[in-house]
Amino acid sequence: MAPASPPPRTVICVGDVHGFISKLESLWANLQSALPADAFATALVIFLGDYCDRGPHTRRVLDFLLALPARHPAQRHVFLCGNHDLAFAAFVGALPPPPDGSPFAATWPEYIDNEAHEGWFHGPGHEDMHVQGRRWGGVIKERWNPKKGLPYKGSIYDAQPTFESYGVAHGSPDLTKAVPEEHKRFLHDLVWIHEGENVPIDTDEGQIVCKLIAVHAGLEKSIDLNEQLRVLRTRDTRVPKVQMLSGRQDVWNIPEDLAGKQTVIVSGHHGKLHIDGLRFIIDEGGGYEDKPIAAVVFPSKQLIRSTEGTAPLD
């Protein structure tokens, strides 16, 4: 009689952290409590991006994430790049260079009409900085963000708390010296997409086995899928604004090319919890003081929050 095959590896997808170390620590403790010890110990943990900005403890969040492989050596950890992380990396010189050797300044023209309004960074080093780094480290003229109903924190990205977590004032070029080299390596090495095969998902009709794609915002419905995958897999920093990391409505649904192909797409980014078939958006607005960080666990589809334990996803 053949030995029973081991159960499939548990997959945990963690939504946006945005500098809130206490929420991240609470979520991690809740995950450890909610899951069987062996499932947690050997899980694949995919962080969906946006580790910085808004919350006060970006530096401590990155320290926590960097320590995970030593704390949980049997786990596998995947750290996706969010749009905020890309911009942070761009500002501190940690963004991978364009594959064709072109200068980062070539990303400016598409958004140059926003420069004055958004108060782009003009300090030392801006001459060859990706446009998103200049936006991130700039000083926005308006104090109030009408879309969110909250004041801006320094820049269009709410980056001021990230600067302050490293002990420098918002917009200071000294941030590049203040960020430890291991944090820069972490930012440099962030992947833009994770693709996994043979991931089981529980459904009302029974368990199905799927391909899993994790990407910070989602996949575009109006851009060729193969081109999107090329940009994401190669981390093509020639692109001024990567819609798959930054988009909204256009990345909400599963692209038609993947419809009916048993492909799960998991994202954060949107400040909402949204489950529609195999499309999972796991971000309950953890970047805001009163909202939790959320995670989803496969195959069970348990939702686990930083505030309380588990909840069914019906």
Secondary structure, DSSP 8 states (H G I E B T S, - for coil): ----------EEEE---TT-HHHHHHHHHHHHHHS-HHHHHT-EEEE-S--SSSSS-HHHHHHHHHHHHHH-TTSEEEEB--HHHHHHHHHTT-S---TT---GGGGSGGGGGGHHHHT---STTGGG--HHHHHHTS--S-SEETTTTEE--SSTT--HHHHHHTTS-TT-TTHHHHS-HHHHHHHHH-BS-EEEEEEEEEETTEEEEEEEEE-SS---SSS-HHHHHHHHHHT-TT-SS-HHHH-SGGGSS--GGGTTS-EEEEE--SSSEEEETTEEEE---TTSTTS--EEEEETTTEEEESSSSEE---
